Amino acid sequence: MAALYVNLRQRSLAERILFGILALALLVLGFFFIAAALVAGAMLAAVALLRFWWLTRKLQKTEEERYVSAEYTVVERASPPPPRLPLGQ
């Protein structure tokens, strides 16, 4: 594998300044690229979480609507009185 070695001491002042500006520009572009990638990732994660929340909410609503719920009162009937038999029997 070939390696590239730049000897800055043999370069002129203009070339060294140009290499410095180029290196600084690459660092700044790299920083903004990473920042943009992090923002895009955060936005995708937020959209995915919002979608997941929306689907679970929708499923819970349909599950709640599946059953009829109402208030009710239990009314117990009194047991019928025992039959009255004549005294002689």
Residue frames as a rotation matrix with the C-alpha (Angstrom) as fourth column:
MET 1
0.586 0.810 0.000 0.00
0.810 -0.586 0.000 0.00
0.000 0.000 -1.000 0.00
ALA 2
-0.291 -0.701 0.652 1.43
0.677 -0.632 -0.377 3.34
0.676 0.332 0.658 -1.00
ALA 3
0.267 0.299 -0.916 1.64
0.884 -0.454 0.109 6.08
-0.383 -0.839 -0.386 1.60
LEU 4
0.388 -0.078 0.918 1.56
0.525 -0.801 -0.289 9.77
0.758 0.594 -0.270 0.85
TYR 5
0.168 -0.421 -0.891 3.95
0.914 -0.271 0.301 11.90
-0.368 -0.865 0.340 2.82
VAL 6
0.645 0.069 0.761 3.90
0.427 -0.858 -0.285 15.66
0.633 0.509 -0.583 2.52
ASN 7
-0.171 -0.771 -0.613 7.02
0.983 -0.179 -0.049 17.37
-0.073 -0.611 0.789 3.80
LEU 8
0.795 0.603 0.066 5.82
0.605 -0.796 -0.010 20.83
0.046 0.048 -0.998 4.71
ARG 9
0.389 -0.714 -0.582 9.33
0.200 -0.551 0.810 22.14
-0.899 -0.432 -0.071 5.36
GLN 10
-0.635 -0.639 0.434 10.21
0.542 0.032 0.840 21.82
-0.550 0.769 0.325 1.70
ARG 11
0.137 0.778 0.613 7.05
0.977 -0.209 0.048 23.65
0.165 0.592 -0.789 0.61
SER 12
-0.688 -0.304 0.659 6.79
0.297 -0.947 -0.126 27.37
0.662 0.109 0.742 0.13
LEU 13
-0.932 0.331 -0.148 4.91
-0.003 -0.415 -0.910 29.61
-0.363 -0.848 0.387 2.51
ALA 14
-0.407 0.816 -0.410 1.98
-0.913 -0.361 0.187 29.95
0.005 0.451 0.892 0.09
GLU 15
-0.247 0.286 -0.926 1.65
-0.281 0.893 0.351 26.16
0.927 0.347 -0.140 -0.18
ARG 16
-0.847 -0.082 -0.525 1.75
0.446 0.427 -0.786 25.73
0.289 -0.900 -0.325 3.61
ILE 17
-0.778 0.615 -0.126 -0.97
-0.425 -0.664 -0.615 28.38
-0.462 -0.425 0.779 4.02
LEU 18
-0.244 0.686 -0.685 -3.04
-0.882 0.137 0.451 26.72
0.403 0.714 0.572 1.31
PHE 19
-0.462 0.028 -0.887 -2.68
0.142 0.989 -0.042 23.29
0.876 -0.145 -0.461 3.00
GLY 20
-0.961 0.090 -0.260 -3.65
0.248 -0.130 -0.960 24.86
-0.120 -0.987 0.103 6.34
ILE 21
-0.541 0.802 -0.252 -6.74
-0.788 -0.588 -0.181 26.49
-0.294 0.101 0.951 4.85
LEU 22
-0.213 0.424 -0.880 -7.67
-0.613 0.644 0.459 23.23
0.761 0.637 0.122 3.12
ALA 23
-0.708 -0.099 -0.699 -7.28
0.385 0.775 -0.501 21.25
0.591 -0.624 -0.511 6.36
LEU 24
-0.900 0.406 -0.161 -9.34
-0.077 -0.512 -0.856 23.81
-0.430 -0.757 0.492 8.27
ALA 25
-0.356 0.795 -0.490 -12.04
-0.931 -0.257 0.260 23.74
0.081 0.549 0.832 5.59
LEU 26
-0.340 0.197 -0.920 -12.17
-0.175 0.947 0.268 19.93
0.924 0.252 -0.288 5.76
LEU 27
-0.895 0.000 -0.446 -12.52
0.427 0.289 -0.857 20.05
0.129 -0.957 -0.259 9.55
VAL 28
-0.717 0.669 -0.197 -15.34
-0.497 -0.688 -0.529 22.61
-0.489 -0.282 0.825 9.35
LEU 29
-0.225 0.645 -0.731 -17.13
-0.859 0.224 0.461 20.63
0.461 0.731 0.504 6.63
GLY 30
-0.580 -0.052 -0.813 -16.72
0.159 0.971 -0.176 17.45
0.799 -0.232 -0.555 8.63
PHE 31
-0.953 0.236 -0.190 -18.14
0.148 -0.184 -0.972 19.12
-0.264 -0.954 0.141 11.73
PHE 32
-0.444 0.835 -0.326 -21.20
-0.816 -0.527 -0.238 20.41
-0.370 0.160 0.915 9.85
PHE 33
-0.300 0.309 -0.902 -21.70
-0.573 0.697 0.430 17.06
0.762 0.647 -0.032 8.14
ILE 34
-0.778 -0.018 -0.627 -21.69
0.413 0.738 -0.534 15.26
0.473 -0.674 -0.567 11.51
ALA 35
-0.844 0.505 -0.182 -24.01
-0.152 -0.550 -0.821 17.89
-0.515 -0.666 0.540 13.00
ALA 36
-0.305 0.757 -0.577 -26.43
-0.950 -0.203 0.236 17.55
0.061 0.621 0.782 10.07
ALA 37
-0.437 0.102 -0.893 -26.33
-0.176 0.964 0.197 13.75
0.882 0.243 -0.404 10.34
LEU 38
-0.919 0.096 -0.383 -27.12
0.394 0.285 -0.874 13.92
0.025 -0.954 -0.300 14.07
VAL 39
-0.632 0.731 -0.258 -30.03
-0.557 -0.660 -0.505 16.31
-0.539 -0.176 0.824 13.48
ALA 40
-0.231 0.540 -0.809 -31.40
-0.847 0.299 0.441 14.13
0.480 0.787 0.388 10.69
GLY 41
-0.654 -0.059 -0.754 -31.08
0.171 0.960 -0.224 11.04
0.737 -0.275 -0.618 12.89
ALA 42
-0.920 0.334 -0.205 -32.86
0.144 -0.198 -0.970 12.78
-0.365 -0.921 0.134 15.75
MET 43
-0.413 0.804 -0.428 -35.66
-0.868 -0.490 -0.083 13.84
-0.277 0.337 0.900 13.43
LEU 44
-0.300 0.277 -0.913 -36.06
-0.512 0.761 0.399 10.31
0.805 0.587 -0.087 12.06
ALA 45
-0.843 -0.029 -0.537 -36.14
0.391 0.651 -0.651 8.91
0.368 -0.759 -0.537 15.59
ALA 46
-0.794 0.585 -0.165 -38.77
-0.262 -0.574 -0.776 11.48
-0.549 -0.573 0.609 16.60
VAL 47
-0.251 0.712 -0.655 -40.93
-0.952 -0.059 0.301 10.62
0.176 0.699 0.693 13.58
ALA 48
-0.474 0.026 -0.880 -40.60
-0.106 0.991 0.086 6.89
0.874 0.135 -0.467 14.31
LEU 49
-0.929 0.124 -0.348 -41.56
0.368 0.206 -0.907 7.38
-0.040 -0.971 -0.237 17.98
LEU 50
-0.612 0.744 -0.270 -44.48
-0.634 -0.665 -0.395 9.60
-0.473 -0.071 0.878 17.03
ARG 51
-0.241 0.495 -0.835 -45.73
-0.775 0.420 0.473 7.01
0.584 0.761 0.282 14.55
PHE 52
-0.687 -0.061 -0.724 -45.39
0.264 0.907 -0.327 4.24
0.677 -0.416 -0.607 17.14
TRP 53
-0.905 0.383 -0.186 -47.31
0.056 -0.326 -0.944 6.33
-0.422 -0.864 0.273 19.71
TRP 54
-0.430 0.774 -0.464 -50.03
-0.890 -0.449 0.076 7.07
-0.149 0.446 0.882 17.15
LEU 55
-0.316 0.296 -0.901 -50.50
-0.429 0.803 0.414 3.39
0.846 0.517 -0.127 16.25
THR 56
-0.817 0.017 -0.577 -50.66
0.465 0.610 -0.641 2.24
0.341 -0.792 -0.506 19.88
ARG 57
-0.799 0.570 -0.191 -53.16
-0.298 -0.651 -0.698 5.01
-0.523 -0.501 0.690 20.66
LYS 58
-0.304 0.689 -0.658 -55.29
-0.920 -0.034 0.390 3.95
0.246 0.724 0.644 17.71
LEU 59
-0.480 0.075 -0.874 -55.17
-0.009 0.996 0.090 0.29
0.877 0.051 -0.477 18.77
GLN 60
-0.936 0.141 -0.323 -56.17
0.336 0.084 -0.938 1.19
-0.105 -0.986 -0.126 22.33
LYS 61
-0.599 0.758 -0.259 -59.14
-0.701 -0.653 -0.287 3.20
-0.386 0.010 0.922 21.08
THR 62
-0.179 0.547 -0.818 -60.40
-0.733 0.481 0.482 0.35
0.657 0.686 0.314 18.91
GLU 63
-0.685 -0.101 -0.721 -59.93
0.302 0.862 -0.408 -2.08
0.663 -0.497 -0.560 21.80
GLU 64
-0.911 0.375 -0.173 -61.94
0.024 -0.370 -0.929 0.19
-0.412 -0.850 0.328 24.13
GLU 65
-0.368 0.807 -0.461 -64.72
-0.911 -0.413 0.005 0.57
-0.186 0.422 0.887 21.54
ARG 66
-0.681 0.052 -0.730 -64.91
-0.304 0.887 0.347 -3.17
0.666 0.459 -0.588 21.17
TYR 67
-0.624 0.430 -0.652 -66.76
0.750 0.563 -0.347 -3.56
0.218 -0.706 -0.674 24.47
VAL 68
0.112 0.742 0.660 -69.91
0.136 -0.670 0.730 -1.80
0.984 0.008 -0.177 25.58
SER 69
-0.726 -0.332 -0.603 -69.47
0.636 0.009 -0.771 -0.08
0.261 -0.943 0.205 28.89
ALA 70
-0.083 0.749 0.657 -72.27
-0.135 -0.662 0.737 1.44
0.987 -0.028 0.157 30.90
GLU 71
-0.835 -0.087 0.543 -73.35
-0.540 -0.065 -0.839 2.00
0.108 -0.994 0.007 34.46
TYR 72
-0.102 0.823 -0.559 -75.80
-0.138 0.545 0.827 -0.44
0.985 0.162 0.058 35.89
THR 73
-0.392 0.102 0.914 -77.50
-0.919 -0.095 -0.384 -1.32
0.048 -0.990 0.131 39.18
VAL 74
-0.814 0.099 -0.573 -78.10
0.042 0.993 0.113 -4.85
0.580 0.068 -0.812 40.35
VAL 75
-0.194 0.841 0.505 -81.68
-0.959 -0.272 0.084 -5.34
0.208 -0.468 0.859 41.44
GLU 76
-0.968 -0.093 -0.232 -82.41
-0.040 0.974 -0.224 -8.47
0.247 -0.208 -0.947 43.45
ARG 77
-0.057 0.998 -0.003 -85.93
-0.452 -0.023 0.892 -9.73
0.890 0.053 0.453 43.68
ALA 78
-0.362 0.045 0.931 -87.25
-0.917 0.160 -0.365 -10.69
-0.166 -0.986 -0.016 47.06
SER 79
-0.974 0.028 -0.223 -87.87
-0.020 0.978 0.209 -14.37
0.224 0.208 -0.952 47.44
PRO 80
-0.173 0.984 0.051 -91.57
-0.360 -0.111 0.926 -15.24
0.917 0.142 0.373 47.33
PRO 81
-0.250 0.136 0.959 -93.20
-0.968 -0.001 -0.252 -15.81
-0.033 -0.991 0.131 50.69
PRO 82
-0.991 -0.101 0.089 -93.68
-0.103 0.995 -0.013 -19.43
-0.087 -0.022 -0.996 51.71
PRO 83
-0.443 0.888 -0.125 -97.07
-0.150 0.064 0.987 -20.81
0.884 0.455 0.105 50.78
ARG 84
-0.568 0.347 0.746 -99.70
-0.820 -0.159 -0.550 -20.66
-0.073 -0.924 0.375 53.51
LEU 85
-0.705 0.333 -0.626 -101.11
0.087 0.917 0.390 -23.99
0.704 0.221 -0.675 54.32
PRO 86
0.350 0.860 0.370 -104.33
-0.436 -0.200 0.877 -24.43
0.829 -0.469 0.305 56.26
LEU 87
-0.128 -0.427 0.895 -103.79
-0.985 -0.050 -0.165 -25.20
0.115 -0.903 -0.414 59.94
GLY 88
0.561 0.457 0.690 -105.25
-0.607 0.794 -0.032 -28.66
-0.563 -0.401 0.723 59.78
GLN 89
0.962 -0.144 -0.234 -103.05
-0.095 0.624 -0.775 -30.08
0.257 0.768 0.587 57.18
